Every structure is written in C-alpha cells, then in structure tokens.
Amino acid sequence: MKTLVVLAAALFFNLVNAQENQEEKEKIIVTINNITGDEGEILFGMYTENTFMKAEPEFRVLSKIKDGVATATFEKVPEGTYAIIALHDKNGNKRMDFDSSGMPMEDYGTSGNSMSYGPPQWNDSKFAFDKGIREIVILF
C-alpha cells in the first residue's frame, strides 16, 4: 500500500511539472532590430480583433532599447488570433505623439510589417497562435 501511495504521488508531481513546463513554452517572442536610437522605450501591445486600435491590449510589455534592438516576450498566451503593435516611445509619455498635421512623430510597426499610409489594419497585422513558441520580427 505504501508503494502505491509513493507511486501515485510521484505520478502526480510529474504531471504537475510537465504542465508547468508546457506553460513555459506557450509564448511569443517579438524582436525589433532596426530602431534608430536607444532613447526611450518600446511599448508592445498584443490585441485581439475586438480590441485592435479600439481598446487596451490583452497583453503588454515594455522594453528597453540596446544598440537599436528591443525584445518582448509574451508568456502564457492562450491559443487565438492576435496582432501586435510596437511603438518607440521616445519621450516616455506612454502614447504615440503626432504633429499638427496628424502624422506620427514616433516610429511604430505591427506584426504584419505592413507599411501603408494610415493606421494599421487588423487583416494586415494578424497572426494565428496555436501553441509552442512563436518568434516575430517587427520592422520600423
């Protein structure tokens, strides 16, 4: 009987450990490697279709810039369709700044790397995330 209890406990702890290790592998790693200057920070926001350009992101990461490179890791991300917007917040006000004509004064990019005039579009930026580790490079 004692052996059965020990085996059951060992099995339980192995299952818990396996689940924790799997959760650690559910992440999205985003890199920007063409930032013009190390001043300020990069704001990363990950959105669903319902929140894209309308509301706060489901996930957010703030990253320092070193030698023109910034990296963000979104952890424990559930399966779904997402889009990421990254903003070079040069002055630390946590928002995009615009000039008097409405043009952005700070660099930004999206997970789709679409460089069109006007605001980012969901269909150009979205990607599906199933499981595992996903690496994305965003261009400014």
C-alpha positions as CSV (number, residue, x, y, z in Angstrom):
1,M,0.0,0.0,0.0
2,K,2.9,2.3,0.9
3,T,4.4,1.7,-2.6
4,L,1.1,2.6,-4.3
5,V,0.9,5.9,-2.4
6,V,4.5,6.8,-3.3
7,L,3.9,5.9,-7.0
8,A,0.7,7.9,-7.1
9,A,2.5,10.9,-5.5
10,A,5.4,10.6,-8.0
11,L,2.9,10.5,-10.9
12,F,1.0,13.5,-9.6
13,F,4.2,15.6,-9.3
14,N,5.4,14.5,-12.7
15,L,2.1,15.6,-14.3
16,V,2.2,19.0,-12.5
17,N,5.8,19.5,-13.5
18,A,5.0,18.6,-17.1
19,Q,2.1,21.1,-17.2
20,E,4.3,23.9,-15.8
21,N,7.0,23.2,-18.4
22,Q,4.3,23.3,-21.1
23,E,3.1,26.6,-19.9
24,E,6.6,28.0,-20.0
25,K,6.7,27.1,-23.7
26,E,3.5,29.0,-24.6
27,K,5.0,32.3,-25.5
28,I,5.5,34.8,-28.3
29,I,8.9,36.5,-28.6
30,V,9.0,39.7,-30.6
31,T,12.1,41.5,-31.8
32,I,12.7,44.8,-33.4
33,N,16.3,45.2,-34.6
34,N,16.2,48.4,-36.7
35,I,15.5,51.0,-34.1
36,T,17.1,54.4,-34.8
37,G,18.4,55.4,-31.4
38,D,18.4,54.0,-27.9
39,E,16.5,56.8,-26.3
40,G,13.1,56.0,-24.7
41,E,11.4,52.6,-24.6
42,I,9.4,50.3,-26.9
43,L,5.8,49.7,-26.0
44,F,4.5,46.3,-27.2
45,G,0.8,45.6,-27.2
46,M,-0.9,42.4,-28.2
47,Y,-4.5,42.6,-29.3
48,T,-7.4,40.5,-30.4
49,E,-9.7,41.7,-33.3
50,N,-12.2,43.1,-30.7
51,T,-9.5,45.4,-29.1
52,F,-7.2,46.2,-32.1
53,M,-7.0,50.0,-32.4
54,K,-10.1,50.3,-30.1
55,A,-9.1,49.4,-26.6
56,E,-6.3,48.4,-24.2
57,P,-4.3,45.4,-25.4
58,E,-4.8,41.9,-23.8
59,F,-1.1,41.7,-23.2
60,R,1.6,44.5,-22.9
61,V,5.3,44.6,-22.5
62,L,7.7,47.5,-22.0
63,S,11.2,47.0,-23.3
64,K,14.5,48.9,-23.1
65,I,16.5,49.5,-26.3
66,K,20.1,48.4,-26.6
67,D,22.1,49.0,-29.7
68,G,19.0,49.5,-31.8
69,V,17.4,46.3,-30.6
70,A,14.4,45.6,-28.4
71,T,12.8,42.3,-27.4
72,A,9.5,41.5,-25.8
73,T,8.2,38.1,-24.5
74,F,4.5,37.5,-24.1
75,E,4.2,34.5,-21.8
76,K,1.3,32.0,-21.1
77,V,-0.5,33.1,-24.2
78,P,-3.7,31.2,-25.0
79,E,-4.4,29.9,-28.5
80,G,-6.0,32.6,-30.6
81,T,-5.6,35.2,-33.3
82,Y,-3.6,38.2,-32.4
83,A,-1.9,41.3,-33.7
84,I,1.0,43.1,-32.1
85,I,1.7,46.9,-32.3
86,A,5.0,48.2,-31.2
87,L,5.7,51.9,-30.6
88,H,9.0,53.7,-30.0
89,D,8.1,55.9,-27.1
90,K,11.0,58.4,-27.3
91,N,9.7,60.8,-24.6
92,G,8.3,58.3,-22.1
93,N,4.7,59.6,-22.2
94,K,3.3,56.0,-22.9
95,R,1.4,57.1,-26.1
96,M,2.0,57.9,-29.7
97,D,2.7,61.6,-30.5
98,F,1.5,63.3,-33.6
99,D,2.5,66.5,-35.4
100,S,0.0,69.3,-36.2
101,S,-1.0,67.6,-39.5
102,G,-1.7,64.2,-37.8
103,M,1.4,62.4,-38.8
104,P,3.1,60.1,-36.2
105,M,6.2,61.6,-34.7
106,E,7.4,58.3,-33.3
107,D,8.2,55.1,-35.1
108,Y,5.8,52.1,-34.9
109,G,5.3,48.8,-36.6
110,T,2.9,45.8,-36.5
111,S,3.3,42.1,-36.5
112,G,2.3,42.0,-40.2
113,N,5.0,44.5,-41.2
114,S,2.6,46.3,-43.5
115,M,3.9,49.7,-44.4
116,S,0.9,51.5,-45.7
117,Y,-0.4,55.1,-45.2
118,G,-2.9,55.4,-42.5
119,P,-3.4,53.5,-39.3
120,P,-2.5,49.8,-39.0
121,Q,-5.2,47.3,-40.2
122,W,-6.2,44.1,-38.4
123,N,-6.1,42.0,-41.6
124,D,-2.6,43.1,-42.4
125,S,-1.3,42.6,-38.8
126,K,-3.0,39.4,-37.5
127,F,-1.4,36.0,-37.0
128,A,-2.7,32.7,-35.5
129,F,-1.1,31.4,-32.4
130,D,-1.7,27.7,-31.6
131,K,0.9,26.5,-29.1
132,G,4.6,26.5,-28.5
133,I,7.0,29.3,-29.1
134,R,6.4,31.8,-31.8
135,E,9.1,34.3,-32.9
136,I,8.1,37.5,-34.7
137,V,10.3,40.3,-36.1
138,I,8.7,43.7,-36.4
139,L,10.2,46.3,-38.7
140,F,10.0,50.1,-38.1
